[in-house]
Amino acid sequence: MRRVNEGTSLGELAALVCEALERAGIRATLSGGGAVVLYSDNEYESSDLDFITSERTAVIAEAIEPLGFHRTPGSRQFEHPEARYYVEFPPGPLAFGETVVPESSVLTLQTEFGPVRVITPTQSVMDRLAAYVHWNDNQALDQAVMVARRQRVDWSELYEWARREGADAVLIDRLRSKAGFD
């Protein structure tokens, strides 16, 4: 098993965590800023990896402790004494706003470090737009733009998602414009 240390990149750490979780039979999907890092070719820098799962925290701890991660008391966050990044496990289901996403729609991305179970680029944009709308997080809108510029996203799916979420189509139009699609 590869060793986690201060030089371990976010992408490598994502692959290591995915491998450990899969070995333990845990289905978890990378979301949030970690997905943005992968899809923006590292334009965005995140300090953590968010893996969405409904698995119990004790089972997760047992799976990733061999990597050197230890649970932060009272949370679903895990830290490593040498890693630059921490790992969080927000509880499932996987959802963007009120839209629950079926497990079958996520990807297994083949990275140079190994497979990473991750939301799709379109779902990553939804995730960041949900953060923008719900928390007025302007940085999340910038992250959505980073993904949309570098990855193929399904614009019709984004418009439909915005409609279901009660957001104005102007939000998707604004994203398209900022990403250079107008």
VENCORCOR-V901958 format. One record per pair of residues at least 6 apart in sequence whose C-alpha atoms are under 8 Angstrom apart, sorted by the first residue. I is the first residue (numbers start at 1). J is the second residue. If there is no record, write none. Layout:
BEGIN
I/J ; I/J
END
This chain:
BEGIN
2/16 ; 3/67 ; 4/13 ; 4/67 ; 4/68 ; 4/82 ; 4/83 ; 5/82 ; 5/83 ; 5/84 ; 6/82 ; 6/83 ; 6/84 ; 7/83 ; 7/84 ; 8/83 ; 8/84 ; 10/34 ; 10/49 ; 10/85 ; 11/38 ; 11/111 ; 11/113 ; 12/113 ; 12/114 ; 14/30 ; 14/49 ; 14/116 ; 15/111 ; 15/113 ; 15/114 ; 15/115 ; 15/116 ; 16/113 ; 16/114 ; 17/64 ; 17/67 ; 18/28 ; 18/115 ; 18/116 ; 18/117 ; 19/114 ; 19/115 ; 20/63 ; 20/64 ; 21/27 ; 21/28 ; 21/60 ; 21/63 ; 21/64 ; 23/63 ; 24/63 ; 26/53 ; 26/55 ; 26/60 ; 27/53 ; 27/55 ; 28/51 ; 28/52 ; 28/53 ; 28/54 ; 28/117 ; 29/50 ; 29/51 ; 29/52 ; 29/53 ; 29/94 ; 29/106 ; 29/117 ; 29/118 ; 29/119 ; 30/49 ; 30/50 ; 30/51 ; 30/52 ; 30/116 ; 30/117 ; 30/118 ; 30/119 ; 31/49 ; 31/50 ; 31/51 ; 31/52 ; 31/118 ; 31/119 ; 31/124 ; 31/127 ; 32/49 ; 32/50 ; 32/124 ; 32/127 ; 32/128 ; 33/44 ; 33/45 ; 33/46 ; 33/48 ; 33/49 ; 33/50 ; 34/46 ; 34/48 ; 34/49 ; 34/50 ; 35/118 ; 35/119 ; 35/124 ; 36/42 ; 36/44 ; 36/124 ; 36/143 ; 36/144 ; 36/146 ; 36/147 ; 37/43 ; 37/44 ; 37/45 ; 37/46 ; 39/121 ; 39/146 ; 39/147 ; 39/150 ; 39/151 ; 40/146 ; 40/147 ; 40/150 ; 40/151 ; 41/150 ; 43/146 ; 44/143 ; 44/146 ; 46/85 ; 47/84 ; 47/85 ; 47/86 ; 48/85 ; 48/86 ; 48/87 ; 48/88 ; 49/85 ; 49/86 ; 49/87 ; 49/88 ; 50/87 ; 50/88 ; 50/89 ; 50/90 ; 51/87 ; 51/88 ; 51/89 ; 51/90 ; 52/89 ; 52/90 ; 52/91 ; 52/92 ; 52/93 ; 52/94 ; 53/89 ; 53/90 ; 53/91 ; 53/92 ; 53/93 ; 53/94 ; 54/91 ; 54/92 ; 54/93 ; 55/91 ; 57/76 ; 61/69 ; 61/70 ; 61/71 ; 68/80 ; 68/81 ; 69/78 ; 69/79 ; 69/80 ; 69/81 ; 70/78 ; 70/79 ; 70/80 ; 71/77 ; 71/78 ; 71/79 ; 72/78 ; 72/79 ; 76/88 ; 76/89 ; 76/90 ; 77/86 ; 77/87 ; 77/88 ; 77/89 ; 78/86 ; 78/87 ; 78/88 ; 79/85 ; 79/86 ; 79/87 ; 80/86 ; 93/100 ; 93/101 ; 94/100 ; 94/101 ; 94/102 ; 94/103 ; 95/101 ; 96/123 ; 96/126 ; 96/127 ; 96/130 ; 97/127 ; 97/130 ; 97/134 ; 97/165 ; 98/165 ; 99/161 ; 99/164 ; 99/165 ; 105/119 ; 105/120 ; 106/117 ; 106/118 ; 106/119 ; 106/120 ; 107/117 ; 107/118 ; 107/119 ; 107/120 ; 108/115 ; 108/116 ; 108/117 ; 108/118 ; 109/115 ; 109/116 ; 109/117 ; 109/118 ; 110/116 ; 121/147 ; 121/148 ; 121/151 ; 121/152 ; 121/153 ; 122/148 ; 122/152 ; 122/153 ; 122/154 ; 122/157 ; 122/158 ; 124/144 ; 124/147 ; 125/143 ; 125/144 ; 125/145 ; 125/147 ; 125/148 ; 126/144 ; 126/158 ; 126/161 ; 128/140 ; 128/141 ; 128/143 ; 128/144 ; 129/140 ; 129/141 ; 129/144 ; 131/137 ; 131/140 ; 132/138 ; 132/139 ; 132/140 ; 132/141 ; 141/175 ; 144/175 ; 145/175 ; 145/176 ; 145/178 ; 145/179 ; 146/179 ; 148/176 ; 148/179 ; 149/179 ; 149/180 ; 158/172 ; 159/169 ; 159/172 ; 162/168 ; 162/169 ; 162/171 ; 162/172 ; 163/169 ; 176/182
END
